[in-house]
Amino acid sequence: MPRLLEVKPLQGYRLWLRYDDGVEGVVDLSGLVGKGVFAIWKDEKRFRSVRIGDGGELVWDDGVDLCPDALYMEITGKRPAEVFPNLKILREAHA
């Protein structure tokens, strides 16, 4: 799985992301604002405090975190089996 190298918050609750395989793109998280744990993002200043955590995840100081793998798939349009080839091998082994 490519590793997340850089994140920049953008206007409108969007994030620009860059991965170590050269993939970069923008994800729109505005649909999450105000829902459940993402209620804290109603204050856009808190949303903009995003950083990359020790495990490569996106983190906010309030305990919210997002998986960089899911965001990578959103940017690239790839499915899990394309990003994680071992999933296909495991699935075939259990069939």
DSSP file (Angstrom, degrees, kcal/mol; ACC not computed):
  #  RESIDUE AA STRUCTURE BP1 BP2  ACC     N-H-->O    O-->H-N    N-H-->O    O-->H-N    TCO  KAPPA ALPHA  PHI   PSI    X-CA   Y-CA   Z-CA
    1    1 A M              0   0    0      0, 0.0    83,-0.1     0, 0.0    68,-0.0   0.000 360.0 360.0 360.0 130.4    0.0    0.0    0.0
    2    2 A P        -     0   0    0      0, 0.0     2,-0.4     0, 0.0    70,-0.1  -0.302 360.0-122.0 -59.9 147.1    1.4    3.4   -0.9
    3    3 A R        -     0   0    0      1,-0.0    17,-2.4    66,-0.0     2,-0.4  -0.757  18.8-117.5 -96.7 136.5    2.3    5.6    2.1
    4    4 A L  E     +A   19   0A   0     -2,-0.4    15,-0.3    15,-0.2     3,-0.1  -0.582  35.6 172.3 -72.3 126.5    0.7    9.0    2.7
    5    5 A L  E     +     0   0A   0     13,-3.1     2,-0.3    -2,-0.4    14,-0.2   0.747  57.5  16.3-105.4 -32.5    3.5   11.7    2.6
    6    6 A E  E     -A   18   0A   0     12,-1.7    12,-2.1    45,-0.1     2,-0.4  -0.999  51.1-172.5-150.7 143.7    1.7   15.0    2.7
    7    7 A V  E     -A   17   0A   0     -2,-0.3    10,-0.2    10,-0.2    45,-0.1  -0.999   3.2-177.1-137.2 138.1   -1.7   16.5    3.5
    8    8 A K  E     -A   16   0A   0      8,-2.3     8,-3.0    -2,-0.4     2,-0.2  -0.982  23.7-132.2-134.4 123.4   -3.0   20.1    3.0
    9    9 A P  E     -A   15   0A   0      0, 0.0     2,-0.3     0, 0.0     6,-0.2  -0.521  27.0-166.4 -72.4 141.4   -6.4   21.2    4.1
   10   10 A L  E >>  -A   14   0A   0      4,-3.3     4,-1.0    -2,-0.2     3,-0.6  -0.759  31.1 -77.0-120.6 167.9   -8.3   23.2    1.4
   11   11 A Q  T 34 S+     0   0    0     -2,-0.3     3,-0.2     1,-0.2    -1,-0.1  -0.254 110.8  34.6 -60.0 151.8  -11.4   25.4    1.5
   12   12 A G  T 34 S-     0   0    0      1,-0.2    18,-0.3    16,-0.1    -1,-0.2   0.778 131.1 -66.8  75.3  28.1  -14.8   23.6    1.7
   13   13 A Y  T <4 S+     0   0    0     -3,-0.6    16,-2.7     1,-0.2     2,-0.3   0.904  96.2 138.1  59.6  44.7  -13.7   20.7    3.9
   14   14 A R  E  <  -AB  10  28A   0     -4,-1.0    -4,-3.3    14,-0.2     2,-0.4  -0.864  39.1-151.7-116.6 154.7  -11.4   19.2    1.2
   15   15 A L  E     -AB   9  27A   0     12,-2.4    12,-2.5    -2,-0.3     2,-0.5  -0.987   7.2-146.3-126.9 136.7   -8.0   17.7    1.6
   16   16 A W  E     -AB   8  26A   0     -8,-3.0    -8,-2.3    -2,-0.4     2,-0.3  -0.891  26.9-170.7 -96.0 130.6   -5.1   17.5   -0.9
   17   17 A L  E     -AB   7  25A   0      8,-3.0     8,-2.0    -2,-0.5     2,-0.4  -0.933  14.5-165.7-125.5 146.0   -3.1   14.3   -0.4
   18   18 A R  E     -AB   6  24A   0    -12,-2.1   -13,-3.1    -2,-0.3   -12,-1.7  -0.998   9.2-161.7-132.6 132.3    0.1   13.0   -1.8
   19   19 A Y  E >   -A    4   0A   0      4,-3.1     3,-1.7    -2,-0.4   -15,-0.2  -0.671  32.9-109.1-109.7 163.4    1.3    9.4   -1.6
   20   20 A D  T 3  S+     0   0    0    -17,-2.4   -16,-0.1     1,-0.3    -1,-0.0   0.548 113.8  63.3 -72.9  -6.0    4.8    7.9   -2.1
   21   21 A D  T 3  S-     0   0    0    -18,-0.2    -1,-0.3     2,-0.2     3,-0.1   0.326 122.9-100.0 -95.8   7.7    3.9    6.3   -5.4
   22   22 A G  S <  S+     0   0    0     -3,-1.7     2,-0.2     1,-0.3    -2,-0.1   0.272  79.0 137.6  95.4 -11.2    3.3    9.7   -7.0
   23   23 A V        +     0   0    0     -5,-0.1    -4,-3.1     2,-0.0    -1,-0.3  -0.495  23.3 166.4 -69.6 134.3   -0.5    9.7   -6.6
   24   24 A E  E     +B   18   0A   0     -6,-0.2     2,-0.3    -2,-0.2    -6,-0.2  -0.986   5.9 131.8-144.5 153.1   -2.0   12.9   -5.5
   25   25 A G  E     -B   17   0A   0     -8,-2.0    -8,-3.0    -2,-0.3     2,-0.4  -0.985  46.4 -88.4 179.3-179.7   -5.5   14.3   -5.4
   26   26 A V  E     -B   16   0A   0     -2,-0.3     2,-0.4   -10,-0.2   -10,-0.2  -0.917  25.9-163.2-115.9 134.8   -8.3   16.0   -3.5
   27   27 A V  E     -B   15   0A   0    -12,-2.5   -12,-2.4    -2,-0.4     2,-0.7  -0.950  14.6-140.0-115.6 140.2  -10.9   14.4   -1.4
   28   28 A D  E     +B   14   0A   0     -2,-0.4     3,-0.3   -14,-0.2   -14,-0.2  -0.880  24.6 170.5-101.6 114.4  -14.1   16.2   -0.4
   29   29 A L    >>  +     0   0    0    -16,-2.7     3,-2.0    -2,-0.7     4,-0.7   0.230  45.9 110.1-105.4  11.5  -15.1   15.4    3.2
   30   30 A S  G >4  +     0   0    0    -18,-0.3     3,-0.6   -17,-0.3    -1,-0.2   0.777  68.8  65.8 -61.1 -27.2  -17.8   18.0    3.4
   31   31 A G  G 34 S+     0   0    0     -3,-0.3    -1,-0.3     1,-0.2    -2,-0.1   0.656 100.0  51.9 -69.6 -14.4  -20.5   15.3    3.5
   32   32 A L  G X4 S+     0   0    0     -3,-2.0     3,-2.3     2,-0.1    -1,-0.2   0.675  79.6 117.5 -92.0 -20.2  -19.2   14.2    6.9
   33   33 A V  T << S+     0   0    0     -4,-0.7     6,-0.2    -3,-0.6     3,-0.1  -0.234  84.5   9.3 -57.4 127.7  -19.2   17.6    8.6
   34   34 A G  T 3  S+     0   0    0      4,-1.9     2,-0.5     1,-0.2     5,-0.3   0.358  99.6 117.9  88.4  -5.4  -21.6   17.7   11.6
   35   35 A K  S X  S-     0   0    0     -3,-2.3     3,-2.4     3,-0.2    -1,-0.2  -0.844  83.9 -53.8-101.7 126.4  -22.3   13.9   11.6
   36   36 A G  G >  S+     0   0    0     -2,-0.5     3,-1.7     1,-0.3     4,-0.2  -0.175 128.0   0.3  51.8-128.8  -21.3   11.8   14.6
   37   37 A V  G >  S+     0   0    0      1,-0.3     3,-0.9     2,-0.1    -1,-0.3   0.694 127.5  69.3 -65.5 -17.2  -17.7   12.3   15.6
   38   38 A F  G X   +     0   0    0     -3,-2.4    -4,-1.9     1,-0.2     3,-1.4   0.372  67.5  97.6 -84.4   6.2  -17.3   14.7   12.7
   39   39 A A  G X  S+     0   0    0     -3,-1.7     3,-1.8    -5,-0.3    -1,-0.2   0.813  72.4  67.8 -59.8 -29.7  -19.5   17.3   14.5
   40   40 A I  G X  S+     0   0    0     -3,-0.9     3,-1.3     1,-0.3    -1,-0.3   0.749  85.4  70.7 -63.0 -23.0  -16.2   18.9   15.6
   41   41 A W  G <   +     0   0    0     -3,-1.4    -1,-0.3     1,-0.3     6,-0.2   0.535  67.7  91.3 -75.3  -4.3  -15.5   19.9   12.1
   42   42 A K  G <  S+     0   0    0     -3,-1.8     2,-1.0     1,-0.2    -1,-0.3   0.836  80.9  66.2 -57.2 -27.9  -18.3   22.5   12.1
   43   43 A D  S X> S-     0   0    0     -3,-1.3     3,-1.5    -4,-0.2     4,-1.3  -0.840  81.9-159.2 -90.4 102.2  -15.5   24.7   13.2
   44   44 A E  H 3> S+     0   0    0     -2,-1.0     4,-2.2     1,-0.3    -1,-0.2   0.762  87.1  67.1 -59.8 -24.8  -13.4   24.7   10.0
   45   45 A K  H 34 S+     0   0    0      1,-0.2     4,-0.3     2,-0.2    -1,-0.3   0.897 100.7  48.9 -61.2 -38.9  -10.4   25.8   12.0
   46   46 A R  H X4 S+     0   0    0     -3,-1.5     3,-1.3    -6,-0.2    -1,-0.2   0.897 109.0  52.6 -67.2 -40.3  -10.5   22.4   13.8
   47   47 A F  H >< S+     0   0    0     -4,-1.3     3,-1.1     1,-0.3    -2,-0.2   0.902 104.3  56.6 -59.8 -40.8  -10.8   20.6   10.4
   48   48 A R  T 3< S+     0   0    0     -4,-2.2    -1,-0.3     1,-0.3    -2,-0.2   0.547  87.6  78.9 -72.0  -6.5   -7.7   22.5    9.1
   49   49 A S  T <   +     0   0    0     -3,-1.3    -1,-0.3    -4,-0.3    12,-0.2   0.286  67.5 137.7 -83.9  12.0   -5.6   21.1   12.1
   50   50 A V    <   +     0   0    0     -3,-1.1     2,-0.3    10,-0.1    10,-0.2  -0.190  24.0 165.8 -58.7 147.1   -5.2   17.8   10.2
   51   51 A R  E     -C   59   0B   0      8,-1.9     8,-3.1   -43,-0.1     2,-0.5  -0.948  41.9 -92.7-152.2 170.4   -1.9   16.0   10.2
   52   52 A I  E     -C   58   0B   0     -2,-0.3     6,-0.2     6,-0.2     5,-0.1  -0.807  44.1-140.9 -91.6 125.8   -0.4   12.6    9.4
   53   53 A G    >   -     0   0    0      4,-3.8     3,-1.8    -2,-0.5    -1,-0.0  -0.160  29.7 -92.8 -79.7 176.2   -0.2   10.4   12.5
   54   54 A D  T 3  S+     0   0    0      1,-0.3    -1,-0.1     2,-0.1    -2,-0.0   0.778 126.5  49.6 -61.0 -28.9    2.6    8.0   13.5
   55   55 A G  T 3  S-     0   0    0      2,-0.1    -1,-0.3     0, 0.0     3,-0.1   0.332 123.6-101.0 -93.2   6.9    0.8    5.1   11.7
   56   56 A G  S <  S+     0   0    0     -3,-1.8   -52,-0.2     1,-0.3    -2,-0.1   0.420  82.2 130.0  90.0  -1.6    0.3    7.1    8.5
   57   57 A E        -     0   0    0     10,-0.1    -4,-3.8    -5,-0.1     2,-0.5  -0.407  66.5-106.2 -81.3 160.1   -3.3    7.9    9.2
   58   58 A L  E     -CD  52  66B   0      8,-2.2     8,-2.2    -6,-0.2     2,-0.3  -0.767  47.3-174.2 -83.9 130.3   -4.9   11.3    9.0
   59   59 A V  E     -CD  51  65B   0     -8,-3.1    -8,-1.9    -2,-0.5     2,-0.3  -0.930  22.4-160.8-130.9 152.4   -5.5   12.6   12.6
   60   60 A W    >   -     0   0    0      4,-2.3     3,-1.8    -2,-0.3     4,-0.3  -0.935  36.5-113.4-123.4 150.2   -7.1   15.5   14.3
   61   61 A D  T 3  S+     0   0    0     -2,-0.3     4,-0.0     1,-0.3   -11,-0.0   0.654 109.6  69.7 -60.5 -16.1   -6.3   16.5   17.8
   62   62 A D  T 3  S-     0   0    0    -16,-0.1    -1,-0.3     2,-0.1     3,-0.1   0.321 122.4 -95.2 -87.7   9.7   -9.8   15.6   19.0
   63   63 A G  S <  S+     0   0    0     -3,-1.8     2,-0.4     1,-0.3    -2,-0.1   0.482  83.1 133.3  92.9   1.5   -9.3   11.9   18.5
   64   64 A V        +     0   0    0     -4,-0.3    -4,-2.3   -27,-0.1    -1,-0.3  -0.706  27.8 170.7 -85.9 136.2  -10.7   11.7   14.9
   65   65 A D  E     -D   59   0B   0     -2,-0.4     2,-0.4    -6,-0.2    -6,-0.2  -0.989  19.0-153.8-143.8 156.0   -8.7    9.8   12.4
   66   66 A L  E     -D   58   0B   0     -8,-2.2    -8,-2.2    -2,-0.3    -2,-0.0  -0.971  26.2-112.4-130.5 144.4   -9.2    8.5    8.8
   67   67 A C     >  -     0   0    0     -2,-0.4     4,-1.3   -10,-0.2     3,-0.2  -0.607  16.2-151.3 -76.2 124.5   -7.6    5.6    7.0
   68   68 A P  H  > S+     0   0    0      0, 0.0     4,-2.1     0, 0.0    -1,-0.1   0.762  93.0  64.1 -68.6 -23.0   -5.3    6.8    4.2
   69   69 A D  H  > S+     0   0    0      2,-0.2     4,-2.2     1,-0.2     5,-0.2   0.928 102.0  47.6 -65.4 -45.1   -6.0    3.6    2.3
   70   70 A A  H  > S+     0   0    0      1,-0.2     4,-1.8    -3,-0.2    -1,-0.2   0.887 112.8  49.1 -63.6 -38.6   -9.7    4.4    1.8
   71   71 A L  H  X S+     0   0    0     -4,-1.3     4,-2.3     2,-0.2    -1,-0.2   0.867 107.8  54.8 -69.4 -35.6   -8.8    7.9    0.7
   72   72 A Y  H  X S+     0   0    0     -4,-2.1     4,-2.6     1,-0.2     6,-0.3   0.923 108.5  48.7 -60.6 -44.9   -6.2    6.5   -1.7
   73   73 A M  H  X S+     0   0    0     -4,-2.2     4,-2.3     1,-0.2     5,-0.4   0.864 109.8  52.3 -65.2 -35.3   -8.9    4.3   -3.3
   74   74 A E  H  < S+     0   0    0     -4,-1.8    -1,-0.2     2,-0.2    -2,-0.2   0.919 112.4  44.9 -65.7 -42.4  -11.3    7.3   -3.5
   75   75 A I  H  < S+     0   0    0     -4,-2.3    -2,-0.2     1,-0.2    -1,-0.2   0.920 123.5  34.1 -66.1 -44.7   -8.6    9.4   -5.3
   76   76 A T  H  < S-     0   0    0     -4,-2.6    -2,-0.2    -5,-0.2    -1,-0.2   0.701  97.1-130.3 -87.8 -20.0   -7.6    6.6   -7.7
   77   77 A G     <  +     0   0    0     -4,-2.3    -3,-0.2     1,-0.3    -4,-0.1   0.586  57.7 146.6  77.9   9.6  -10.9    4.9   -8.2
   78   78 A K        -     0   0    0     -5,-0.4    -1,-0.3    -6,-0.3    -2,-0.1  -0.451  45.8-126.5 -79.7 153.0   -9.3    1.6   -7.5
   79   79 A R    >>  -     0   0    0     -2,-0.1     4,-1.5    -3,-0.1     3,-1.2  -0.559  30.6-101.8 -92.3 162.1  -11.0   -1.2   -5.7
   80   80 A P  H 3> S+     0   0    0      0, 0.0     4,-3.1     0, 0.0     3,-0.2   0.871 121.1  55.3 -53.1 -41.6   -9.6   -3.0   -2.6
   81   81 A A  H 34 S+     0   0    0      1,-0.2     7,-0.3     2,-0.2     6,-0.1   0.787 107.1  51.5 -64.9 -25.9   -8.4   -6.0   -4.6
   82   82 A E  H <4 S+     0   0    0     -3,-1.2    -1,-0.2     1,-0.1    -4,-0.0   0.832 117.2  37.5 -77.5 -32.6   -6.4   -3.7   -6.9
   83   83 A V  H  < S+     0   0    0     -4,-1.5    -2,-0.2     1,-0.3    -1,-0.1   0.810 126.1  37.7 -86.7 -33.8   -4.7   -1.9   -4.0
   84   84 A F    >X  +     0   0    0     -4,-3.1     3,-2.2    -5,-0.2     4,-0.6  -0.748  66.8 178.9-119.5  80.5   -4.3   -5.0   -1.8
   85   85 A P  H >> S+     0   0    0      0, 0.0     4,-1.3     0, 0.0     3,-0.7   0.777  77.2  67.0 -56.4 -28.6   -3.4   -7.9   -4.1
   86   86 A N  H 3> S+     0   0    0      1,-0.2     4,-2.6     2,-0.2     5,-0.2   0.733  87.4  68.6 -66.8 -20.9   -3.2  -10.3   -1.2
   87   87 A L  H <> S+     0   0    0     -3,-2.2     4,-2.6     2,-0.2    -1,-0.2   0.916  99.9  48.4 -61.0 -42.5   -6.9  -10.0   -0.6
   88   88 A K  H <X S+     0   0    0     -3,-0.7     4,-2.4    -4,-0.6    -1,-0.2   0.909 111.3  49.7 -64.5 -42.4   -7.6  -11.8   -3.9
   89   89 A I  H  X S+     0   0    0     -4,-1.3     4,-2.0     2,-0.2    -2,-0.2   0.922 112.9  46.7 -62.7 -44.8   -5.1  -14.5   -2.9
   90   90 A L  H  X S+     0   0    0     -4,-2.6     4,-1.4     2,-0.2    -2,-0.2   0.908 111.9  50.8 -63.5 -42.8   -6.7  -15.0    0.5
   91   91 A R  H  < S+     0   0    0     -4,-2.6     4,-0.4     1,-0.2     3,-0.3   0.914 111.6  47.4 -63.0 -43.0  -10.2  -15.0   -1.0
   92   92 A E  H >< S+     0   0    0     -4,-2.4     3,-0.8     1,-0.2    -1,-0.2   0.858 108.7  55.1 -66.7 -35.1   -9.2  -17.7   -3.5
   93   93 A A  H 3< S+     0   0    0     -4,-2.0    -1,-0.2     1,-0.2    -2,-0.2   0.796 111.1  44.9 -68.4 -27.9   -7.6  -19.8   -0.8
   94   94 A H  T 3<        0   0    0     -4,-1.4    -1,-0.2    -3,-0.3    -2,-0.2   0.422 360.0 360.0 -95.7  -0.1  -10.8  -19.8    1.2
   95   95 A A    <         0   0    0     -3,-0.8    -1,-0.2    -4,-0.4    -2,-0.1   0.475 360.0 360.0 -82.9 360.0  -13.1  -20.5   -1.7
